[in-house]
Amino acid sequence: MWIAKFKLKDSEDIYNHLCVKYKIDFFAFPFTNYLKNKKINLVIGGIISGSEENKKQFLKELKKDQRIKNIEIQKDFILIHAQHSESRETRAEIRIFYNPEYIRVKPVHLSPDGWEYWEVACLDRKELNKLIKSANKYYHGKVISLNEEKIKGISSLEIAPELTKKQFEDLEIAYKEGYYSYPRKLTIPDLARLKKKSYSTFQENLRKAENKLVDYFLKYR
């Protein structure tokens, strides 16, 4: 299998400038596309990451875009129906970027740095080259790597089991504050004080979240 990693910039993209403006990481996966009433319809799922206030502003402004016809929000997961006018250029772009011969190894990462990061696999290197050439020609694309290798796994948007809000918040601050770094930067009592919680409550939330994550990943091994 041939695997290409590359990045691109699309100045007319619905989401890109909002990710930059609000410092949001958007991990997007295009599910399907179809033509209806002379409009090209795209259905995209994704997970947004950032501060709560920035995520709120990102979604608020996103809803104002006339190309967005419907958006469903469940915590940090969003499901979007976008609509574009039919044109020769748009049809050509869909044929290339939505080619069913491609396997999306990971969701597309729209970063606050203004770049979209892609990782795509294909059995046919020539087909993959078409995608890379289009990215280079129209979207300032830059190849990071292009190798023939075995796929070790395919990432899903379901990146974690269902955690409660408190479990997620305590796990998130533990990660961001370096609890899982080596050497460890903070202890559980330190984190509990940051969250203004008792040691026992914070530890319980963290352990339950960790147990769900470990169980989720190891049961498929």
N, C-alpha and C positions, 0 to 999 in steps of 0.2 A: 504494500500500500504506500502511495506517495502522500506525504503530509507537508503542507505549506503553512508557515506562520508568517503573517505580514500585517502591516498597519496601513491605514488610509485616513484621509480627511475629506468629509463631504460637507461643503458649506451650505447646501440646501437641505440637509438632513433635519428631520423634525426634532430629534433629541440632542444632537451633538452640542449645539450652542448652549442648551439648558444645562447640560452636564458641566460645561466650563463655567457658566455663570453661577451655578449653585453648588459647585464642588461635589457633584454626584457621580458615583460609579454606577453604571447601568449595565447589567449582564443580560443581554437580550437574545432571544431565540425566535427566529421567524418560523411560524408554524405552517402557514399556507398562504396562497394567493389565488385570486380568481377574478375574472372579468364579468362585470354585471352593469347593465345600463350605461355602457360606454365608459365605465370607470374601473380602474384597477384597484382591487381591494387587497389589503395586506392584514394578516392577523399575526400579532407578535406578542409573545409573553416575555416577562423579564422581572428581575429582582433589582431594586434600587438600594444603594447604600450611601449613607451620609448622616449628617446631624438631623434630628427630628424636624427642626425648623426649616432647614434647607430642603428636605424631602417634601415638606408641605408646600413650599413655594414652587418647587419643581413641578409638582402635580397640578397646582393651581394654574400655572402658566401653560402647561402642556394642554390642559383642557380647553384653553382659549384658541388653540391652533385649529383653523377651519378644516384641516385635513383629518383631524381626529373625530371620528364619528361615534365612537363608544369606548369607554374605558371602565374596567372593573378593577377594584382595588381590594386586596385582602392582605392586611399588614404591609409587608414590603414587596409583595408579588403583585404585578399589574398585568392585565390582559388588555391589549389595545387593538381596536379595529381602525385602521387608517385607510384613507381613500385618496387616490391620485387620478388626475386626468389622463386619459389614454393618449399616448403619442408613440411615434416610432421609437424615440429614444428610451422611453420608459419600458416599452415592451422588450427592447433589446437588453436593457439592464436586468429585467426580470429573468429573461432567458439565461443570462450569464450567472447572476448572483443566486438564483433559485434553481439552478440546474440540479435535477434529481440524482445525477451521478455523484454529487458531492455528499460527503458525510461531515457534518459539523462536529468536530471532536470536542469543542467547548463552545459555550454561548459566546456571542460577539461581545467584547468588553468595550463599552463606550466610556472613556476615561475623562476626568477633569482636565487632563493635559491637552484635550482637543483631538486626540487620535482614537480611532476604532481599531481594536486588536482582534484579528481573525486567526483561527486555526482550523484548517479544512483538509480533509483527506479524500483521495480519489484513486481508483485502480489505474486510471489512464493519466499519465503525466501530461499528455498533450491537452486534455480537457482542463486540467489544473492550471496549465500555462495560460489558457485563455482568460481565466479569472484573474490571475496575477497581472497580465498585460492590461486588462481593463482597469484594474485598481491603479496601476502605474499611470496609465494614459489620462484617466478622467478624475482621479481622486488623490493625486500626489502619493500614490502607494510606494511603500518601501518593504522589500522582502527581508524578513528576519532569518528565515531558514527554509530550505526545501530539501527534504531527505526521503529516501525510501526506507521505511521501517515498519515494524509491527505496532499496531495500536494497542496501547496498554490498558485503555479504558476510555469511555465516553462520558463526559460530565453531563449531569442533568440539572435542570433548574431546581429540582427538589434536592437542594444541597444539604438539608438537615431534616431530621424528624421534627414533628410538631412539638415545639416548646411553648410553655406558658410565657406570658409577657415578662414576668419577673425573672424566670429562668433565663430567658434570652438576654435581658438587660444585664444581669449579673455575670453571665458568661461573656458578654461583649466587653464589659469594663475590665474583666480579668484579662482578656486577650489584649485589649488596647493598652493596659497599664503594665504589660510585660510579665504577668503571672506565669505564662507558658514559655517565656524565654529561658535561655540557659546562659549564664546563671539567672535564676529567678530574681526579678526586680522588686516585687512586693509579695507580702504574705497575705493569707486570707484575713487576718485581723486588720491589716492595713487597708485592704479593699473594702472590708465591712465599714470601716470608719469613713472612707471616701463616699460610700453610698448612704452613710448615716443609718446603718442597720446593725442589729446585734450580730455577734459572731456566729451564733447558732443558726439564725435565719439565713444569713448570706451563705454559709457553708452548705446548708440543706438545699438551697436553690441551685448552687453551683454543682453539687454532687449529683443531683437529679438530672441536671442538664447534661453533665458529662456521661452519666450512665446511659442516657438515651442515645447520645452520639456513638458511644462505643458499641452498644447493642446494635444500632442501625448499620454500622459499617462492618462489624465482624460476623453478623449472621449471614451475610452473603459470601463469605470467604470459605 
